[in-house]
Amino acid sequence: MTNALSLYLDALRFAAALTVFLSHWTAARYSGGQFWRLTSYGRIAVLVFFVLSGFVIAWVAETRERTFKEYALSRSARLYSVIIPAFIFTAVLDAIGMAIDPGLYEAELSLGSGRSLLGYALSAVFLGESWMLTMLPGSDIPFWSLNYEAWYYVFFAAATFLHGRRRTLALVGAALLAGPKILLLLPVWLAGVAAWRWRDALPARLAHALAPLAVAAFITFETLGGRELFRHAETPWLPFDYSAYDYIIGGLGMLLILGLANARLPLPGQA
């Protein structure tokens, strides 16, 4: 990965993180409903995160973390260096917030966060979204996506570093623990892995055009009502949030990153 590509992916990651923050802040109980249209873009940003994550994990496994031990230690360190401070800050701020206005926490309490110790415990081992569960570490609603991402790390490790019967048992065991909600979005994360593996396989002219085409396709799709057609389609046979729109966003994210990986990206200050 070049320095330029790393910089542009960092910018994409920052934009996605800012979008997630704004999508939560725009809720009426926080901001009074300002910029409420941004609310629906939070999930899109998370899906972009998943594609980015798959791309970066495939890269580090090929170039830096080449053994299971290196991979496991690095992933664990990165995850827990984030979640431990997050748990501490959430617990402290929740205690202060509940003392000031408990009514602000009705949404979180309805998701089971009233059983806070169980929510923290399940979140600490990334089981808060397993099967039909929706358990949070306190009021930290955005934590749901980290449950997904941690299991994608596990699936990738099993498929990459294990072999034969051990690989099969590890994958089946992880799938049984993670559950269907997490498995259904696995293809979105794997789209990032595919972007890394296919980065040099496309004809140059096509590869260079992919990034602007992906952006144009997303804008066109949104403008023509693609979200209403796919995102809000009823799926009564699934007892949780899911739609084909997630795969469409994952595919466009893969094309965007493939395009960036093949583009001549100028660094700041370059002519």
RAZILIN-V497346 format. One record per helix or strand of 3 or more residues. SS is the DSSP state (2 for helix, 1 for strand). FROM is the first residue (numbers start at 1). TO is the last residue. If there is no record, write none. Layout:
# RAZILIN-V497346
ss->(SS & SS)
from->(FROM & FROM)
to->(TO & TO)
This chain:
# RAZILIN-V497346
ss->(2 & 2 & 2 & 2 & 2 & 2 & 2 & 2 & 2 & 2 & 2 & 2 & 2)
from->(3 & 28 & 36 & 68 & 102 & 116 & 141 & 164 & 180 & 186 & 204 & 226 & 244)
to->(25 & 31 & 63 & 100 & 113 & 124 & 161 & 178 & 184 & 197 & 223 & 231 & 262)
